[in-house]
Structures are given as structure tokens and as C-alpha cells.
Amino acid sequence: MKLKWENHGIKTHLGRARGLGSAGHGSDHWMKQRVTAIANIPLVLWLVFSIVSLKGASYKEFTSWLSEPLNAILMILFILSTFYHAKLGSQVVTEDYIHNEGLKIFKLIGQKLFFFGLGVACIFSILKIAL
Amino acid sequence: MSNSSEIKAKRPLSPHLQVYKPQMTSTLSILHRACGVALALGTLMVAWWLIAAATSEAAYGIAMGFASTPLGGFMIFGWSVALFYHLSNGVRHLFWDMGYLLKIEDAYKAGYLVLLSTAILTCAAWCLALAS
């Protein structure tokens, strides 16, 4: 006799249709990592080019450069995309290498708060200079 | 029926890293991670730069002063290499995600291309920076 899960795996039909996996998130993390990776490509190249052309700039030159709307917007987008990408990536690294359950959760929460807090500080700084 | 510890002892072990010959593919793979971790820590430097600029000219001067020390310069150079490697190899990952370059010989060729691209991008950025 064929058992039910030999045809459909152990999942219910509804579970298969939703495709969210055992943690309830499905491919969400994977997809966000790719979307931020794609966004990072132009943003990082823009930042490198900007830093190179800002070499030797005075405080006034730098702040007036960051006050230009396009530069401020791109810098905020750079912070959002790269910090979120870093949060996602460091989460996977911690999940792979930290095997003590308590330490793992502690580190995961710490990383999340670290990148969120640092990101907010960066965006506030950009806005303070630009506005 | 033997007890559970005996069963456990008889289980085959997976190949450990120390008896595993390093391959170009696995080396580039762990390097991608290492560079990612280094860049994640580099967010601190970016934050210092921006927060200092928002604080005062003196605070900005301290941050820029550190950047121009030998240690600061070394760190920025290291981050630039890590950035260009993670960027180039990240693009290789995106190709894999789309189902391309998955044959071993293609993965190797793309791996060498990643190393070449890292070298070219790093050279280009630093040549531009030092020439200006």
C-alpha cells in the first residue's frame, strides 16, 4: 500500500501551495539577499567612484557634496541596501557556525540590532548634513 | 540489537576539512564568506565617516586623520579588495542562481574571471585615487 506522503512528501496540500517551508518564511530570506545584491552593484560602484573623486576633499567640500539631493538619496539607498544585505549574510554565517542554541539566538538578535541601529545612525547623519 | 553508542561509533564520518585537498572552487567559496564578514564589519568605518561628518568638522578631521595613517590606509585597501572580490564573485553567484556556469569547468573559468576582475577593479580604483 502506498502511503500518502510517498506522493506528496510529508506536507499537506495547503502547505505545498503556500510554499513557506518549516520556518514559515519560504524563500523570503534567499530572495531578499539576491534583490539587495543586485541593488548593491550600482550603489557600491557609485560609492567607490565618489570616494575616489572626493579624495583630499575638505570638510566643507564633503558636506556640500553630500547635501546635493542625488548624492544624499544614493547614499541613503546605499546604506539601506548594503546594511540589510550584511544583516542577511551575517545571519547565515551565525546559523552555520554557532552551534550553542543560546549563544546563537543572542548573536542573531545582536547582529540584527547592530545593523539596524548603525543604519539609522548613518541615515540620520546623511539627513542632518543634507537638510 | 546493539546499543545506541555502538551504532553511533559505526557511522561513517564525513570528510573533514583537514584531510580534504583544497580546491579552487571551495577556496573561492569560503573567501566570499570571509570577505562578506570583513565588509559587514566595515560598516563601522562607513558609520564613523558619516556620523563624524554630521557631528563636527573636528570629529570629521579625526576620522579622516585615522584614514590617512598607515593602519587606516591598510584597512581601506583591504576593504577595497574584499569589496571587489565579493562584488565579482557575487555576480558569479547570481549567474549560478539563474542556472548558468554550473558545469565544473565553467565554474572554474568563471572563478578565474572573478580573480581577474578583482585585480582589475582594485587596480583601477587605486590608480584613479592615487593619480588625482
Boltz contact constraints between the chains, C-beta under 6 A:
constraints:
  - contact:
      token1: [A, 37]
      token2: [B, 90]
      max_distance: 6.0
  - contact:
      token1: [A, 48]
      token2: [B, 125]
      max_distance: 6.0
  - contact:
      token1: [A, 52]
      token2: [B, 128]
      max_distance: 6.0
  - contact:
      token1: [A, 52]
      token2: [B, 129]
      max_distance: 6.0
  - contact:
      token1: [A, 55]
      token2: [B, 129]
      max_distance: 6.0
  - contact:
      token1: [A, 55]
      token2: [B, 132]
      max_distance: 6.0
  - contact:
      token1: [A, 59]
      token2: [B, 57]
      max_distance: 6.0
  - contact:
      token1: [A, 59]
      token2: [B, 60]
      max_distance: 6.0
  - contact:
      token1: [A, 86]
      token2: [B, 40]
      max_distance: 6.0
  - contact:
      token1: [A, 86]
      token2: [B, 43]
      max_distance: 6.0
  - contact:
      token1: [A, 89]
      token2: [B, 36]
      max_distance: 6.0
  - contact:
      token1: [A, 90]
      token2: [B, 40]
      max_distance: 6.0
  - contact:
      token1: [A, 118]
      token2: [B, 43]
      max_distance: 6.0
  - contact:
      token1: [A, 118]
      token2: [B, 47]
      max_distance: 6.0
  - contact:
      token1: [A, 121]
      token2: [B, 47]
      max_distance: 6.0
  - contact:
      token1: [A, 121]
      token2: [B, 51]
      max_distance: 6.0
  - contact:
      token1: [A, 122]
      token2: [B, 47]
      max_distance: 6.0
  - contact:
      token1: [A, 122]
      token2: [B, 50]
      max_distance: 6.0
  - contact:
      token1: [A, 125]
      token2: [B, 50]
      max_distance: 6.0
  - contact:
      token1: [A, 125]
      token2: [B, 51]
      max_distance: 6.0
  - contact:
      token1: [A, 125]
      token2: [B, 54]
      max_distance: 6.0
  - contact:
      token1: [A, 128]
      token2: [B, 54]
      max_distance: 6.0
  - contact:
      token1: [A, 129]
      token2: [B, 53]
      max_distance: 6.0
  - contact:
      token1: [A, 129]
      token2: [B, 54]
      max_distance: 6.0
